[in-house]
Amino acid sequence: MTEKKKTDKQINIELGEDVCEGIYSNLAVITHSNTEFVIDFVRLMPGVPKARVKSRIIMTPQHVKRLMKALKGNIDKYESNHGPIKDIEQPRLPMNLGGPAAQA
């Protein structure tokens, strides 16, 4: 492949200082309509009865499916290097966190 063709397919992605540290989340609440998925990333703290959405991502169904495939591929790579990820049972939580109601 020529150098020009290589550079035509590159995407320059910038990671700003305000985003690079990331946001810790230990719960994701997913709702959807016929045109979009809404993923709310929440941080629950032990003994605190209130939780706050730390980040909300809105995606098309097609992009969510691509994300799911990318996550599956990365989980497979992780587990091949580090062993299986244990899926521990989480207690049921009330799911009324103020987001949109799920619709089909």
N, CA, C and O of each residue as an XYZ file, in Angstrom:
416
protein
N       0.850     -1.170      0.000
C       0.000      0.000      0.000
C       0.898      1.236      0.000
O       1.867      1.290      0.757
N       0.601      2.200     -0.813
C       1.423      3.400     -0.888
C       1.222      4.252      0.365
O       0.248      4.085      1.099
N       2.170      5.171      0.591
C       2.103      6.045      1.762
C       0.857      6.917      1.731
O       0.261      7.166      2.779
N       0.447      7.387      0.556
C      -0.742      8.230      0.444
C      -1.996      7.459      0.856
O      -2.837      7.994      1.579
N      -2.133      6.201      0.403
C      -3.309      5.413      0.756
C      -3.352      5.133      2.251
O      -4.435      5.116      2.836
N      -2.210      4.914      2.883
C      -2.167      4.687      4.321
C      -2.683      5.909      5.075
O      -3.493      5.777      5.992
N      -2.217      7.093      4.695
C      -2.618      8.298      5.413
C      -4.066      8.676      5.131
O      -4.690      9.328      5.969
N      -4.623      8.295      3.993
C      -6.029      8.592      3.701
C      -6.961      7.874      4.664
O      -8.067      8.353      4.917
N      -6.543      6.741      5.203
C      -7.407      5.947      6.069
C      -7.155      6.211      7.548
O      -7.814      5.599      8.389
N      -6.236      7.088      7.895
C      -5.954      7.387      9.290
C      -6.958      8.403      9.832
O      -7.397      9.307      9.121
N      -7.304      8.235     11.087
C      -8.142      9.189     11.786
C      -7.318      9.734     12.938
O      -6.789      8.975     13.751
N      -7.215     11.025     13.000
C      -6.473     11.657     14.082
C      -7.450     11.936     15.219
O      -8.327     12.791     15.090
N      -7.302     11.220     16.329
C      -8.201     11.351     17.471
C      -7.477     12.096     18.576
O      -6.373     11.723     18.972
N      -8.104     13.146     19.066
C      -7.511     13.954     20.127
C      -8.150     13.602     21.461
O      -9.372     13.476     21.554
N      -7.340     13.444     22.481
C      -7.809     13.155     23.831
C      -7.454     14.347     24.704
O      -6.299     14.529     25.087
N      -8.461     15.156     25.017
C      -8.231     16.364     25.798
C      -7.943     16.076     27.255
O      -8.271     15.003     27.763
N      -7.327     17.040     27.928
C      -6.974     16.884     29.339
C      -8.199     16.667     30.210
O      -8.125     15.958     31.214
N      -9.327     17.268     29.841
C     -10.541     17.142     30.645
C     -11.157     15.751     30.561
O     -12.009     15.406     31.381
N     -10.740     14.943     29.581
C     -11.312     13.613     29.377
C     -10.309     12.504     29.689
O     -10.718     11.389     30.013
N      -9.029     12.777     29.601
C      -8.013     11.714     29.639
C      -7.966     10.930     30.946
O      -7.533      9.778     30.938
N      -8.389     11.501     32.057
C      -8.372     10.757     33.314
C      -9.497      9.739     33.393
O      -9.416      8.793     34.175
N     -10.530      9.912     32.609
C     -11.646      8.982     32.610
C     -12.574      9.206     33.796
O     -12.311     10.030     34.671
N     -13.662      8.453     33.798
C     -14.652      8.512     34.870
C     -14.920      7.083     35.303
O     -15.224      6.227     34.472
N     -14.810      6.819     36.595
C     -15.076      5.475     37.112
C     -16.583      5.251     37.186
O     -17.331      6.109     37.655
N     -17.010      4.087     36.718
C     -18.412      3.696     36.785
C     -18.480      2.230     37.160
O     -17.698      1.418     36.666
N     -19.430      1.886     38.048
C     -19.618      0.485     38.407
C     -21.043      0.019     38.114
O     -21.477     -1.023     38.606
N     -21.759      0.794     37.315
C     -23.096      0.420     36.881
C     -23.402      1.127     35.573
O     -23.135      2.319     35.427
N     -23.959      0.395     34.628
C     -24.436      0.994     33.385
C     -25.917      0.673     33.252
O     -26.324     -0.482     33.374
N     -26.718      1.700     33.000
C     -28.147      1.535     32.789
C     -28.407      1.814     31.316
O     -28.073      2.886     30.811
N     -29.003      0.848     30.633
C     -29.200      0.956     29.188
C     -30.687      0.989     28.878
O     -31.437      0.105     29.292
N     -31.105      2.010     28.151
C     -32.476      2.118     27.666
C     -32.414      2.356     26.167
O     -31.363      2.709     25.633
N     -33.532      2.164     25.492
C     -33.515      2.361     24.044
C     -34.894      2.723     23.516
O     -35.921      2.458     24.141
N     -34.875      3.333     22.354
C     -36.083      3.573     21.568
C     -35.851      2.869     20.232
O     -34.892      2.110     20.094
N     -36.700      3.107     19.268
C     -36.479      2.464     17.970
C     -35.335      3.110     17.195
O     -34.886      2.540     16.201
N     -34.848      4.275     17.612
C     -33.802      4.965     16.861
C     -32.501      5.170     17.615
O     -31.493      5.525     17.004
N     -32.491      4.956     18.933
C     -31.263      5.208     19.679
C     -31.189      4.384     20.953
O     -32.203      3.952     21.501
N     -29.959      4.180     21.407
C     -29.677      3.575     22.697
C     -29.105      4.674     23.589
O     -28.309      5.497     23.137
N     -29.510      4.682     24.846
C     -28.974      5.610     25.832
C     -28.286      4.776     26.901
O     -28.908      3.919     27.528
N     -27.004      5.033     27.103
C     -26.226      4.306     28.107
C     -25.796      5.309     29.169
O     -25.009      6.216     28.898
N     -26.316      5.137     30.377
C     -25.942      5.980     31.506
C     -24.930      5.236     32.356
O     -25.194      4.125     32.817
N     -23.773      5.848     32.564
C     -22.731      5.275     33.404
C     -22.837      5.915     34.781
O     -22.768      7.136     34.924
N     -23.009      5.060     35.802
C     -23.315      5.495     37.159
C     -22.220      5.010     38.099
O     -21.615      3.961     37.880
N     -21.978      5.784     39.143
C     -21.064      5.345     40.203
C     -21.881      5.170     41.481
O     -22.425      6.131     42.026
N     -21.956      3.914     41.947
C     -22.625      3.610     43.209
C     -21.579      3.526     44.310
O     -20.532      2.904     44.132
N     -21.858      4.146     45.434
C     -20.940      4.083     46.566
C     -21.591      3.276     47.680
O     -22.784      3.440     47.935
N     -20.838      2.409     48.346
C     -21.403      1.585     49.425
C     -22.009      2.456     50.532
O     -21.395      3.421     50.985
N     -23.214      2.097     50.953
C     -23.866      2.794     52.045
C     -24.482      4.133     51.685
O     -25.041      4.805     52.552
N     -24.392      4.533     50.433
C     -24.978      5.805     50.010
C     -26.225      5.490     49.199
O     -26.137      4.826     48.166
N     -27.390      5.960     49.651
C     -28.641      5.564     48.990
C     -28.891      6.261     47.653
O     -29.837      5.909     46.947
N     -28.078      7.222     47.300
C     -28.291      7.983     46.070
C     -27.085      7.816     45.151
O     -25.940      7.838     45.604
N     -27.348      7.650     43.876
C     -26.262      7.527     42.896
C     -26.476      8.582     41.820
O     -27.599      9.031     41.591
N     -25.400      8.970     41.168
C     -25.488     10.006     40.151
C     -24.925      9.483     38.837
O     -23.899      8.804     38.809
N     -25.616      9.810     37.747
C     -25.102      9.486     36.417
C     -23.862     10.339     36.195
O     -23.908     11.562     36.326
N     -22.758      9.690     35.859
C     -21.494     10.388     35.634
C     -21.272     10.709     34.165
O     -20.570     11.661     33.822
N     -21.886      9.892     33.294
C     -21.739     10.122     31.859
C     -22.905      9.468     31.137
O     -23.355      8.390     31.528
N     -23.394     10.111     30.090
C     -24.474      9.554     29.275
C     -23.993      9.531     27.828
O     -23.543     10.543     27.290
N     -24.097      8.362     27.214
C     -23.724      8.194     25.816
C     -24.980      7.801     25.047
O     -25.692      6.879     25.446
N     -25.252      8.492     23.956
C     -26.406      8.205     23.105
C     -25.865      7.749     21.759
O     -25.062      8.445     21.137
N     -26.308      6.570     21.308
C     -25.771      5.977     20.086
C     -26.890      5.400     19.233
O     -27.967      5.076     19.735
N     -26.622      5.275     17.937
C     -27.560      4.599     17.053
C     -27.472      3.095     17.307
O     -26.455      2.617     17.810
N     -28.522      2.339     16.967
C     -28.451      0.883     17.133
C     -27.258      0.262     16.398
O     -26.641     -0.674     16.908
N     -26.934      0.767     15.222
C     -25.807      0.228     14.454
C     -24.482      0.434     15.196
O     -23.643     -0.466     15.230
N     -24.296      1.612     15.784
C     -23.057      1.865     16.513
C     -22.988      1.052     17.804
O     -21.907      0.626     18.211
N     -24.126      0.836     18.445
C     -24.133      0.001     19.652
C     -23.725     -1.426     19.304
O     -22.979     -2.060     20.050
N     -24.210     -1.925     18.181
C     -23.844     -3.287     17.776
C     -22.346     -3.372     17.470
O     -21.706     -4.365     17.817
N     -21.781     -2.350     16.828
C     -20.331     -2.326     16.580
C     -19.563     -2.276     17.895
O     -18.541     -2.945     18.048
N     -20.059     -1.479     18.845
C     -19.418     -1.398     20.155
C     -19.448     -2.754     20.854
O     -18.451     -3.179     21.438
N     -20.591     -3.430     20.792
C     -20.720     -4.746     21.407
C     -19.697     -5.725     20.821
O     -19.063     -6.478     21.560
N     -19.539     -5.712     19.499
C     -18.568     -6.605     18.859
C     -17.142     -6.243     19.265
O     -16.314     -7.127     19.487
N     -16.855     -4.945     19.362
C     -15.513     -4.512     19.768
C     -15.240     -4.909     21.215
O     -14.138     -5.353     21.536
N     -16.228     -4.753     22.088
C     -16.061     -5.175     23.482
C     -15.851     -6.680     23.574
O     -14.993     -7.137     24.329
N     -16.617     -7.450     22.824
C     -16.475     -8.917     22.817
C     -15.055     -9.304     22.396
O     -14.421    -10.148     23.029
N     -14.563     -8.680     21.322
C     -13.203     -8.972     20.863
C     -12.154     -8.634     21.911
O     -11.198     -9.386     22.100
N     -12.326     -7.509     22.593
C     -11.369     -7.110     23.618
C     -11.465     -7.986     24.861
O     -10.447     -8.279     25.487
N     -12.663     -8.403     25.225
C     -12.812     -9.324     26.358
C     -12.134    -10.652     26.035
O     -11.451    -11.223     26.885
N     -12.319    -11.143     24.817
C     -11.655    -12.395     24.410
C     -10.141    -12.271     24.513
O      -9.482    -13.185     25.007
N      -9.577    -11.150     24.052
C      -8.126    -10.936     24.142
C      -7.677    -10.854     25.595
O      -6.662    -11.443     25.969
N      -8.427    -10.130     26.408
C      -8.102    -10.003     27.826
C      -8.076    -11.370     28.498
O      -7.130    -11.704     29.211
N      -9.136    -12.165     28.261
C      -9.225    -13.468     28.913
C      -8.166    -14.436     28.404
O      -7.731    -15.314     29.149
N      -7.750    -14.298     27.169
C      -6.685    -15.185     26.684
C      -5.354    -14.847     27.350
O      -4.493    -15.717     27.487
N      -5.178    -13.597     27.763
C      -3.943    -13.190     28.444
C      -4.007    -13.353     29.958
O      -2.996    -13.666     30.586
N      -5.181    -13.146     30.551
C      -5.292    -13.070     32.009
C      -6.216    -14.105     32.630
O      -6.358    -14.149     33.852
N      -6.842    -14.931     31.816
C      -7.788    -15.913     32.340
C      -9.203    -15.350     32.362
O      -9.417    -14.160     32.129
N     -10.166    -16.226     32.644
C     -11.569    -15.813     32.604
C     -11.899    -14.721     33.618
O     -11.389    -14.717     34.738
N     -12.745    -13.814     33.210
C     -13.270    -12.797     34.117
C     -14.422    -13.440     34.878
O     -15.355    -13.964     34.269
N     -14.362    -13.402     36.202
C     -15.421    -13.988     37.015
C     -16.641    -13.079     36.982
O     -16.535    -11.876     37.218
N     -17.786    -13.656     36.691
C     -19.042    -12.919     36.650
C     -19.732    -13.103     37.988
O     -20.403    -14.111     38.210
N     -19.570    -12.128     38.888
C     -20.162    -12.248     40.218
C     -21.600    -11.727     40.199
O     -21.926    -10.789     39.472
N     -22.433    -12.343     40.996
C     -23.838    -11.951     41.078
C     -23.942    -10.623     41.815
O     -23.418    -10.478     42.919
N     -24.611     -9.666     41.214
C     -24.824     -8.367     41.832
C     -26.219     -8.308     42.429
O     -27.149     -8.888     41.868
N     -26.389     -7.620     43.554
C     -27.730     -7.485     44.124
C     -28.618     -6.666     43.200
O     -28.144     -5.771     42.501
N     -29.909     -6.980     43.202
C     -30.873     -6.227     42.393
C     -30.995     -4.821     42.954
O     -31.116     -4.630     44.164
N     -30.964     -3.849     42.071
C     -31.071     -2.460     42.473
C     -32.329     -1.865     41.854
O     -32.761     -2.313     40.792
N     -32.921     -0.869     42.495
C     -34.033     -0.188     41.831
C     -33.491      0.539     40.612
O     -32.485      1.243     40.708
N     -34.138      0.379     39.480
C     -33.630      0.919     38.228
C     -34.330      2.212     37.813
O     -34.321      2.562     36.633
N     -34.928      2.917     38.750
C     -35.570      4.168     38.428
C     -34.566      5.288     38.705
O     -34.603      5.913     39.765
N     -33.680      5.534     37.756
C     -32.638      6.538     37.944
C     -32.917      7.819     37.169
O     -32.014      8.628     36.957
N     -34.156      8.005     36.748
C     -34.531      9.247     36.095
C     -34.246      9.323     34.612
O     -34.415     10.384     34.012
N     -33.821      8.235     34.004
C     -33.550      8.231     32.571
C     -34.820      7.968     31.782
O     -35.890      7.769     32.357
N     -34.696      7.967     30.475
C     -35.875      7.697     29.646
C     -36.335      6.250     29.799
O     -35.524      5.354     30.034
N     -37.616      6.032     29.668
C     -38.156      4.682     29.760
C     -37.798      3.901     28.508
O     -37.798      4.457     27.410
N     -37.494      2.622     28.658
C     -37.158      1.778     27.514
C     -38.372      1.583     26.639
O     -39.485      1.395     27.131
N     -38.151      1.629     25.321
C     -39.221      1.402     24.361
C     -38.694      0.510     23.253
O     -37.508      0.544     22.925
N     -39.562     -0.269     22.693
C     -39.164     -1.125     21.564
C     -39.636     -0.523     20.271
O     -39.401     -1.090     19.204
